[in-house]
Amino acid sequence: MSGSGTARSKPVRPDPALLWPAYTLFPLAGLLVLVFGGAGRDGALIVIGVGLLAINAAMVANQLYFTTIAVEGNELVYRSWLGLQQQAVALGSIQRIDAKRYAGAHGGVSAPHLLARGRQATVRVNTKAYRLRDIAGLIDLVRAANPRVEVDEFWVRVARGEDVSKEVEPTPRARF
């Protein structure tokens, strides 16, 4: 980190190979609606099909080109949706970095979320579309700037190069 406060890491972006369902499977619904709308000469279905494809294209473009997590100046910054959504936490205030899993679809668990907890702010990023080793490199930058940061065992193991992809602990269910 430089003393001028303008340190900047290379932004970590989602990996296109991990986004394959978004640009292969999800457009099938839009195409299916479009085909049935065209076959039945139903203008409303055609508009819906084109709309579904446009929404999918916007989501993929957002992930590939407008979603980043990086160290900028003295902050860890996560940006998405053309920069309209932004979360930032000062590096000096980060107390702990966790790998939190949330309840997923069909009773499973989600990909680990990166939670950088500061005194007054938190950055939360779903890491499903990222290479974990890239996130671990970013955590190393944070720890270089703030050696007091506690790091979850999951991220420590990722930084050591261990394969954590097959280890999933079930998310505890609510008591009520």
C-alpha positions as CSV (number, residue, x, y, z in Angstrom):
1,M,0.0,0.0,0.0
2,S,1.3,3.4,-0.8
3,G,1.2,6.2,1.6
4,S,-0.8,8.4,-0.8
5,G,-4.0,6.3,-0.3
6,T,-4.4,5.5,-4.0
7,A,-3.4,1.9,-3.9
8,R,-5.4,-0.2,-6.2
9,S,-5.5,-3.9,-6.9
10,K,-6.5,-5.6,-10.1
11,P,-10.3,-6.0,-10.0
12,V,-11.5,-9.6,-9.5
13,R,-14.2,-10.4,-11.9
14,P,-16.5,-13.4,-12.2
15,D,-15.1,-16.2,-14.3
16,P,-17.1,-16.8,-17.6
17,A,-16.6,-20.5,-17.3
18,L,-18.5,-20.5,-14.0
19,L,-21.4,-18.5,-15.4
20,W,-22.2,-21.1,-18.1
21,P,-25.8,-21.7,-16.8
22,A,-26.6,-18.1,-17.3
23,Y,-25.7,-18.0,-21.0
24,T,-26.6,-21.6,-21.9
25,L,-29.4,-23.0,-19.9
26,F,-31.4,-19.9,-18.8
27,P,-31.9,-18.6,-22.3
28,L,-33.6,-21.8,-23.3
29,A,-36.8,-20.7,-21.5
30,G,-36.8,-17.5,-23.5
31,L,-36.2,-19.4,-26.7
32,L,-38.9,-21.9,-25.9
33,V,-41.5,-19.1,-25.3
34,L,-40.3,-17.4,-28.5
35,V,-40.7,-20.6,-30.6
36,F,-44.2,-21.3,-29.2
37,G,-45.1,-17.7,-29.7
38,G,-43.9,-17.7,-33.3
39,A,-45.5,-21.1,-34.1
40,G,-48.9,-19.9,-32.7
41,R,-48.5,-16.4,-34.2
42,D,-49.0,-14.9,-30.7
43,G,-47.5,-11.5,-30.5
44,A,-47.7,-11.4,-26.7
45,L,-45.6,-14.6,-26.3
46,I,-43.1,-13.4,-28.8
47,V,-42.6,-10.1,-26.8
48,I,-42.3,-12.1,-23.6
49,G,-39.7,-14.5,-25.2
50,V,-37.7,-11.5,-26.5
51,G,-38.0,-9.9,-23.1
52,L,-36.7,-13.0,-21.3
53,L,-33.7,-13.2,-23.6
54,A,-33.0,-9.4,-23.1
55,I,-33.2,-9.8,-19.3
56,N,-30.8,-12.8,-19.5
57,A,-28.4,-10.9,-21.7
58,A,-28.4,-7.9,-19.3
59,M,-27.7,-10.2,-16.3
60,V,-24.8,-11.9,-18.1
61,A,-23.3,-8.6,-19.3
62,N,-23.6,-7.2,-15.8
63,Q,-21.7,-10.2,-14.3
64,L,-19.0,-10.2,-17.0
65,Y,-18.3,-6.5,-17.4
66,F,-19.7,-4.5,-14.6
67,T,-19.2,-6.6,-11.5
68,T,-15.9,-6.3,-9.6
69,I,-14.4,-6.6,-6.2
70,A,-11.1,-4.9,-5.6
71,V,-9.0,-2.9,-3.2
72,E,-9.3,0.7,-4.2
73,G,-7.4,3.3,-2.1
74,N,-8.0,2.3,1.5
75,E,-11.2,0.4,0.9
76,L,-12.4,-3.1,-0.2
77,V,-15.0,-2.2,-2.8
78,Y,-17.7,-4.5,-4.5
79,R,-19.5,-3.0,-7.5
80,S,-22.3,-4.3,-9.6
81,W,-25.1,-3.1,-12.0
82,L,-23.0,-0.4,-13.8
83,G,-21.7,0.8,-10.4
84,L,-25.2,1.6,-9.2
85,Q,-24.8,-1.1,-6.4
86,Q,-21.7,-0.5,-4.4
87,Q,-20.5,-1.9,-1.0
88,A,-17.3,-0.6,0.5
89,V,-15.5,-1.1,3.8
90,A,-12.3,0.6,5.0
91,L,-9.4,-1.8,5.1
92,G,-8.4,-0.5,8.5
93,S,-11.8,-1.2,10.0
94,I,-12.1,-4.8,8.7
95,Q,-12.1,-7.1,11.8
96,R,-13.0,-10.4,10.3
97,I,-13.4,-12.1,6.9
98,D,-15.8,-15.0,6.9
99,A,-17.1,-17.6,4.4
100,K,-20.8,-17.6,5.2
101,R,-23.2,-20.0,3.6
102,Y,-26.9,-19.4,3.3
103,A,-29.8,-21.8,2.8
104,G,-30.0,-22.7,-0.9
105,A,-32.6,-24.0,-3.2
106,H,-34.0,-27.5,-2.7
107,G,-32.7,-27.7,0.9
108,G,-29.0,-27.3,-0.1
109,V,-26.6,-24.7,0.7
110,S,-25.3,-21.8,-1.4
111,A,-21.8,-21.1,-2.5
112,P,-19.7,-19.4,0.2
113,H,-20.2,-15.7,0.5
114,L,-17.2,-13.5,1.2
115,L,-18.2,-11.4,4.3
116,A,-15.7,-8.6,5.1
117,R,-17.0,-7.3,8.4
118,G,-15.8,-3.8,9.4
119,R,-16.8,-1.7,12.4
120,Q,-19.6,0.1,10.6
121,A,-19.9,-1.5,7.2
122,T,-19.9,-5.0,5.7
123,V,-19.1,-6.2,2.1
124,R,-21.0,-9.3,1.1
125,V,-20.2,-11.1,-2.2
126,N,-21.6,-14.4,-3.4
127,T,-18.4,-16.2,-4.7
128,K,-20.2,-18.7,-6.9
129,A,-19.1,-17.1,-10.1
130,Y,-15.6,-16.4,-8.9
131,R,-12.4,-18.5,-8.8
132,L,-11.8,-18.9,-5.1
133,R,-8.0,-18.5,-5.5
134,D,-8.6,-15.0,-6.9
135,I,-10.7,-14.1,-3.9
136,A,-7.9,-15.6,-1.7
137,G,-5.4,-13.3,-3.4
138,L,-7.6,-10.3,-2.6
139,I,-7.8,-11.4,1.0
140,D,-4.0,-11.5,1.1
141,L,-3.9,-7.9,0.0
142,V,-6.4,-6.9,2.7
143,R,-4.3,-8.8,5.3
144,A,-1.1,-7.0,4.1
145,A,-2.8,-3.7,4.7
146,N,-4.4,-4.7,8.0
147,P,-2.6,-7.6,9.7
148,R,-5.2,-7.6,12.6
149,V,-7.9,-9.1,10.3
150,E,-9.1,-12.5,11.4
151,V,-9.8,-14.9,8.6
152,D,-12.2,-17.8,8.5
153,E,-10.7,-21.3,8.3
154,F,-12.3,-21.8,4.9
155,W,-10.4,-18.9,3.4
156,V,-7.2,-19.9,5.1
157,R,-7.5,-23.4,3.5
158,V,-8.2,-21.8,0.1
159,A,-5.1,-19.7,0.4
160,R,-3.1,-22.8,1.2
161,G,-4.3,-24.3,-2.1
162,E,-6.5,-27.0,-0.6
163,D,-9.6,-28.2,-2.6
164,V,-12.6,-27.0,-0.6
165,S,-15.1,-27.4,-3.4
166,K,-16.4,-30.8,-2.3
167,E,-16.8,-29.9,1.3
168,V,-20.2,-28.5,2.1
169,E,-21.6,-28.4,5.6
170,P,-25.4,-28.3,5.8
171,T,-26.8,-24.9,6.7
172,P,-28.5,-25.1,10.1
173,R,-32.3,-24.8,9.8
174,A,-34.2,-22.2,11.8
175,R,-35.8,-23.5,15.0
176,F,-39.2,-22.0,14.3
